[in-house]
Amino acid sequence: MEQREDNTERIHRERRKRQSSSIPKTTTLLCPLDLILEILLRLPVKSVLRFRCVSKLWLSTTTDPYFTNSYEARSSTRPSLLMFFKNKDKLFVFTFPHHNQNSKELHSYSQHVDSYHIKYPKYCCFPFTESVHGLISFRISTKPIIWNPTMRQFLILPKPEKSWKGLSVFLGYDPVEGKHKLMCMNRDNTSDECRVLTLGSAQEKWRRIKTNLKHRSILRYYGQCINGVIYYQAYIDQMGFISNPTIMSFEVRSEKFDTITLPSGSFANMLIPYQGRLACVNNTMDDVNGGITLWTLEDAEKHIWSCKLFLAPLAHYDRSLKTDFKLDGITHAGEFIYVPSTFLKSFYVLYFDPKKNSFRKVEFRGTADEVFRLSHGLGNKKVNRLYTFSHHVTSF
């Protein structure tokens, strides 16, 4: 509370100083600064960035750490769905708000779509990491890249290790100190060390960190950063023999590694956040009922998991849309989020309510309609590869 008062008072002083030199004496202040800040905090990020060009006062107000931290904190309580696709040398980026669960309509619409396109660095390698507190990481050969979709910026980082020919990249965020860290490993061989870089410091360099166990990450699975801990699936090297898959954890703040036994004894089809915890998603083996098994990590030290069975499928084919949908995450309200693998003119998201055992469709217009396609030279072909992130938040 005292910090908020100090920050607000500092902005007040700067505002009074500028106004005394530029505003006639007869002018009176009609809008208190506290109210202006509250209005700005409620605006879409696109408007906030545009208002930075209004004046030096507005620029200093909207770049002040108190304002940016407050805006990001609000955004974290309302994560969005970020989707993009590639066409030639550009990324076409769309951000959608998750639709209201209380809607009684099975087929509803939303017009609130923020979109833009941007050139991306040449020779980028996919897949990406998950969206971690507003940032996404990928690589060019053995150089990691940080992408901030909010600021529309790419940052190419130096190689973590010159001798590495392949790279596994994991992005984490420490909520206590408010810092992102990048953790990289040799992709091709098992190793008992990694490289770590703290983002945001010009003096920061790659540091060598021991992992305690010699292991190699499993490439085809994303990692997840949940409450300051990176989780990823890996193989452990035990005296030259490769173990069954396990989960490695990396605490971002302390930079300590640990292992967690997988609940099913085999691969998890997905690692996702569920109610603030790590969850493993697997297909159920029951051919009669079908559905998925959701294992939630209750105690990492004791390797204790709880189990729930859902009739929700891991993938869903919608006959009316003639499109395959894949499970991409779970909302805070407990709805399963399904996103399409391709789309033509309309972009749909499916939400599955396990309590009602029913799907509802949400259509987001303006993503690739005829006007959009003509203006960007996309033609009439389907978009065949979508990248989606179901828990994206704003990051300045």
VENLIN-V197531 format. One record per backbone hydrogen bond with DSSP energy under -0.5 kcal/mol. NH is the residue of the N-H (numbers start at 1). CO is the residue of the C=O. E is the energy in kcal/mol with one decimal. If there is no record, write none. Layout:
BEGIN
NH_CO_E + NH_CO_E
END
This chain:
BEGIN
5_1_-2.0 + 6_2_-2.4 + 7_3_-2.5 + 8_4_-2.6 + 9_5_-2.5 + 10_6_-2.1 + 11_7_-2.1 + 12_8_-2.4 + 13_9_-2.5 + 14_10_-2.1 + 15_11_-2.3 + 16_12_-2.8 + 17_13_-2.2 + 18_14_-2.0 + 19_15_-2.5 + 20_16_-2.2 + 21_17_-0.8 + 22_18_-1.0 + 23_19_-2.7 + 27_24_-1.8 + 30_28_-0.5 + 36_32_-1.9 + 37_33_-2.8 + 38_34_-1.9 + 39_35_-2.3 + 40_36_-2.7 + 41_37_-2.2 + 42_38_-0.8 + 42_39_-0.9 + 43_39_-0.5 + 43_40_-1.1 + 47_44_-0.8 + 48_44_-1.9 + 49_45_-2.4 + 50_46_-1.5 + 51_47_-2.4 + 52_48_-0.7 + 52_49_-0.5 + 53_50_-1.7 + 54_51_-1.6 + 55_51_-0.5 + 59_55_-2.1 + 60_56_-2.6 + 61_57_-2.4 + 62_58_-2.4 + 63_59_-1.0 + 64_60_-0.6 + 64_61_-0.6 + 68_64_-2.5 + 69_65_-2.5 + 70_66_-1.9 + 71_67_-2.7 + 72_68_-2.5 + 73_69_-2.1 + 74_70_-1.9 + 75_71_-2.2 + 76_72_-2.0 + 77_73_-0.7 + 77_74_-0.9 + 78_75_-1.4 + 80_392_-3.3 + 81_96_-3.1 + 82_80_-0.6 + 82_389_-2.9 + 83_94_-2.9 + 84_387_-2.1 + 85_92_-1.5 + 87_90_-2.2 + 90_87_-1.6 + 91_118_-3.0 + 92_85_-2.7 + 93_91_-0.6 + 93_116_-3.2 + 94_83_-3.1 + 95_114_-2.5 + 96_81_-2.8 + 97_112_-0.7 + 98_79_-0.6 + 103_100_-1.4 + 108_361_-2.3 + 110_363_-1.9 + 113_111_-1.7 + 114_95_-1.9 + 115_113_-0.5 + 116_93_-2.0 + 118_91_-2.1 + 120_89_-1.6 + 124_121_-0.8 + 125_139_-3.3 + 129_137_-2.2 + 132_130_-0.5 + 132_135_-3.2 + 133_131_-0.6 + 135_132_-1.7 + 136_147_-2.3 + 138_145_-2.1 + 139_125_-1.0 + 140_143_-2.8 + 143_140_-2.4 + 144_142_-0.6 + 145_138_-3.3 + 146_155_-2.6 + 147_136_-3.3 + 148_153_-2.6 + 149_134_-0.5 + 149_147_-0.7 + 152_148_-1.4 + 153_148_-1.6 + 155_146_-2.5 + 157_144_-2.8 + 157_155_-0.5 + 160_142_-0.6 + 164_161_-1.1 + 168_185_-2.5 + 170_183_-2.2 + 172_181_-3.0 + 174_179_-3.2 + 175_173_-0.8 + 178_174_-1.7 + 179_174_-1.2 + 181_172_-2.3 + 182_197_-3.0 + 183_170_-3.2 + 184_195_-2.8 + 185_168_-2.0 + 187_166_-1.2 + 191_215_-2.1 + 194_209_-2.6 + 195_184_-2.5 + 196_207_-2.3 + 197_182_-2.3 + 199_180_-2.3 + 199_197_-0.5 + 201_198_-0.7 + 204_201_-0.9 + 207_196_-2.5 + 209_194_-2.2 + 209_207_-0.5 + 211_192_-2.6 + 212_192_-0.6 + 213_211_-1.5 + 215_191_-2.3 + 215_213_-0.6 + 216_235_-2.1 + 218_233_-2.5 + 219_217_-0.7 + 221_218_-1.3 + 224_231_-2.4 + 226_224_-0.6 + 226_229_-2.7 + 229_226_-1.0 + 230_250_-2.8 + 231_224_-3.2 + 232_248_-2.1 + 234_246_-2.6 + 235_216_-2.7 + 237_214_-3.2 + 238_236_-0.8 + 238_241_-3.6 + 239_237_-0.7 + 241_238_-1.8 + 243_236_-2.7 + 246_234_-2.5 + 247_260_-2.3 + 248_232_-3.3 + 248_246_-0.5 + 249_258_-2.8 + 250_230_-2.4 + 251_256_-2.5 + 252_228_-2.3 + 252_250_-0.6 + 255_251_-2.3 + 256_251_-0.6 + 258_249_-1.8 + 260_247_-2.8 + 265_262_-0.6 + 269_267_-0.5 + 269_281_-1.4 + 270_281_-1.3 + 272_279_-2.5 + 274_277_-3.1 + 277_274_-1.4 + 279_272_-2.1 + 280_295_-2.7 + 281_270_-2.4 + 282_293_-2.1 + 284_291_-2.1 + 287_285_-0.9 + 290_286_-2.3 + 292_310_-2.0 + 293_282_-3.2 + 294_308_-3.1 + 295_280_-2.7 + 295_293_-0.6 + 296_294_-0.6 + 296_306_-2.6 + 297_278_-2.8 + 298_296_-0.6 + 298_304_-2.5 + 299_304_-1.8 + 303_299_-0.7 + 304_299_-2.3 + 305_303_-0.5 + 306_296_-2.6 + 308_294_-1.9 + 310_292_-2.5 + 316_325_-3.0 + 318_316_-0.6 + 318_323_-2.6 + 319_317_-0.7 + 322_318_-1.5 + 323_318_-1.5 + 325_316_-3.5 + 326_339_-2.7 + 327_314_-2.0 + 328_337_-3.2 + 329_337_-0.9 + 331_335_-2.8 + 334_331_-1.8 + 336_352_-2.4 + 337_329_-3.1 + 338_336_-0.5 + 338_350_-2.9 + 339_326_-2.2 + 340_348_-0.7 + 341_324_-2.1 + 343_383_-1.4 + 347_364_-1.1 + 348_346_-0.6 + 349_362_-2.3 + 350_338_-2.5 + 351_360_-2.4 + 352_336_-2.4 + 353_351_-0.6 + 353_358_-2.4 + 354_352_-0.8 + 357_353_-1.8 + 358_353_-1.2 + 360_351_-1.6 + 361_106_-3.1 + 362_349_-2.1 + 363_108_-2.1 + 364_347_-3.0 + 365_110_-1.0 + 365_363_-0.6 + 367_364_-0.6 + 368_345_-0.8 + 373_369_-2.7 + 374_370_-2.4 + 375_371_-2.2 + 376_372_-1.2 + 377_373_-0.7 + 377_374_-0.5 + 378_373_-2.0 + 379_373_-0.5 + 381_378_-0.6 + 383_343_-3.0 + 384_382_-0.8 + 386_341_-0.7 + 387_84_-2.4 + 389_82_-2.5 + 392_80_-2.5 + 392_389_-0.6
END
